[in-house]
């Protein structure tokens, strides 16, 4: 899936954001989101409680090896926010940052991998985030470089009971304040060279 989050979400249609691949995993806009200055053109911003993009679970649920990649422009440090999760029901998966700026993933819940801590507000431009799982481990890249710890984890992507959510998670953790852009889901692992090329 590739959701570029380009201008006005899909022409005049503000209820969805288009997957430009032939898979057609189009994202449904839930709540109130706005376009904001993203990486290349515009991204999505103004997340609040209950605001998210619902991507069909078949885009990722149960995928044995794969990767999630997106550009992020961080609005603030020192506040908890959840970037990815499951909505409107289910708590099998979430990717969040704690108030101490520690990034972690539950894959599947309650199996938690803590990647590490970093501040990105004021960084020179957006940050390319890549999360990968390959049947052996799960890890995170920032701007083409492995970030923090890589965790041993042989699980496939968790089986979701509802939609894969960009911008929120079901368990009550804070919604994202980050601007998202150029969101991609791969049903195969990304090599170091492919990740570096995206950056």
C-alpha positions in Angstrom: 0.0 0.0 0.0 1.2 3.5 -0.7 -0.8 6.5 0.7 1.0 9.7 -0.3 -1.5 11.9 1.5 -1.4 14.4 -1.3 -3.5 17.6 -1.8 -7.0 17.6 -0.3 -6.7 13.8 0.3 -8.3 12.9 -3.0 -9.4 15.9 -4.9 -12.5 17.2 -3.3 -13.1 14.0 -1.4 -12.1 14.5 2.3 -13.5 11.1 3.5 -10.7 9.0 2.1 -7.0 9.0 1.2 -6.0 6.9 -1.8 -3.7 3.9 -2.0 -2.1 4.5 -5.4 -1.1 0.9 -5.8 -3.2 -1.7 -7.6 -4.1 -3.2 -4.2 -6.5 -0.3 -3.5 -6.2 -0.3 0.2 -7.7 3.1 0.5 -7.7 4.8 3.9 -10.9 6.0 5.4 -10.6 9.4 7.2 -12.2 9.1 10.7 -12.7 12.3 12.6 -11.3 15.6 11.6 -7.9 15.8 9.8 -6.3 18.6 7.9 -3.6 18.9 5.3 -0.4 20.3 6.5 3.0 20.9 5.0 4.5 17.5 4.7 7.7 16.1 3.2 7.2 16.6 -0.6 3.8 18.2 -0.9 1.3 18.0 1.9 0.7 15.5 4.7 -2.0 14.8 7.3 -2.1 16.7 10.7 -4.5 17.9 13.4 -4.9 14.5 15.0 -7.1 14.4 18.1 -8.7 11.7 20.2 -10.6 9.5 17.8 -9.0 11.0 14.6 -7.2 8.5 12.5 -6.9 6.9 9.0 -8.4 3.5 8.9 -6.6 1.2 6.4 -8.2 -2.1 5.6 -6.7 -4.8 7.8 -5.9 -7.0 4.8 -3.1 -4.6 3.9 -1.0 -5.9 6.8 -2.8 -8.3 9.2 -0.9 -11.6 9.6 1.9 -10.6 7.1 4.9 -12.8 8.0 7.6 -10.4 6.9 7.2 -6.8 6.0 7.9 -3.2 6.7 6.0 0.1 7.4 7.6 3.3 6.3 6.6 6.9 6.5 7.9 10.5 6.8 7.2 12.2 10.2 7.4 15.8 11.1 7.3 15.8 14.9 5.3 18.6 16.6 6.7 18.2 20.1 8.9 16.2 22.3 8.2 15.1 25.9 4.6 14.0 25.3 3.2 10.6 24.8 1.7 9.9 21.3 0.7 6.8 19.4 1.5 6.8 15.7 0.0 3.4 14.7 -2.5 1.0 16.2 -5.8 -0.8 15.7 -9.2 1.0 15.6 -12.1 1.0 16.4 -11.6 -2.2 18.4 -8.7 -4.5 19.2 -5.4 -3.9 20.9 -3.1 -6.4 19.2 -0.6 -3.8 18.0 0.6 -0.3 18.6 3.6 1.9 17.9 4.0 4.8 20.2 6.4 7.2 21.9 6.4 7.7 25.7 6.6 11.0 27.5 10.3 10.3 28.0 10.7 10.2 24.2 11.2 6.4 24.2 9.8 4.7 21.1 8.2 1.2 21.5 6.1 -1.3 19.7 3.7 -3.9 20.9 3.9 -6.8 18.4 1.6 -8.5 19.4 0.4 -7.0 22.6 1.6 -7.4 25.3 4.9 -8.4 23.7 6.8 -5.1 23.8 10.0 -4.0 22.1 11.6 -0.8 23.3 13.7 0.7 20.5 15.3 3.6 22.3 14.9 7.3 23.1 15.4 10.4 20.9 14.1 13.9 20.4 13.3 15.0 16.9 11.5 18.4 17.3 13.6 21.0 15.5 15.3 18.3 13.4 16.5 19.6 10.0 13.4 18.4 8.1 11.1 15.4 8.5 12.4 12.0 9.7 12.0 8.8 7.7 10.7 6.1 10.0 10.9 2.5 8.9 9.7 -0.5 11.1 10.6 -4.0 9.9 9.9 -7.5 10.9 11.5 -10.5 9.3 10.5 -13.6 11.2 13.6 -13.3 13.4 13.6 -9.8 14.8 11.8 -6.5 14.8 13.5 -3.1 14.5 13.3 0.5 13.6 15.3 2.8 11.3 15.4 6.6 11.3 16.7 8.3 8.2 18.2 5.0 6.9 20.1 4.0 10.0 19.1 1.4 12.6 17.7 3.2 15.6 18.4 1.8 19.1 17.7 -1.8 19.9 16.6 -4.6 17.6 14.4 -7.1 19.4 14.3 -10.9 18.8 10.7 -11.6 17.6 9.6 -14.4 15.4 6.0 -13.3 15.1 4.2 -12.4 12.0 2.4 -9.0 12.1 -0.5 -9.4 14.6 -3.8 -10.6 13.4 -6.1 -7.5 13.5 -9.7 -7.6 14.5 -10.5 -4.2 12.9 -8.7 -1.6 10.8 -5.0 -0.7 10.9 -5.0 2.8 12.2 -2.6 5.6 11.3 -2.6 8.3 14.0 -4.1 6.6 17.0 -4.3 3.4 19.0 -7.3 1.8 20.8 -5.9 1.4 24.3 -6.4 5.1 25.3 -2.8 6.3 24.7 -2.5 9.8 23.3 -3.2 10.3 19.6 -0.4 11.5 17.4 0.5 15.2 16.9 3.0 14.4 14.2 2.5 15.3 10.5 2.5 12.1 8.4 3.5 11.9 4.8 4.3 9.3 2.1 3.0 6.3 4.1 3.9 2.8 2.8 3.2 -0.8 3.8 5.3 -3.6 2.4 4.4 -7.2 2.4 8.1 -8.1 2.3 11.1 -7.1 4.3 13.1 -4.1 3.1 16.8 -4.4 2.7 19.3 -1.9 4.1 19.9 -0.7 0.5 16.2 -0.2 -0.1 15.7 1.7 3.1 18.7 3.9 2.4 17.5 4.6 -1.1 14.1 5.8 0.3 16.0 8.3 2.5 
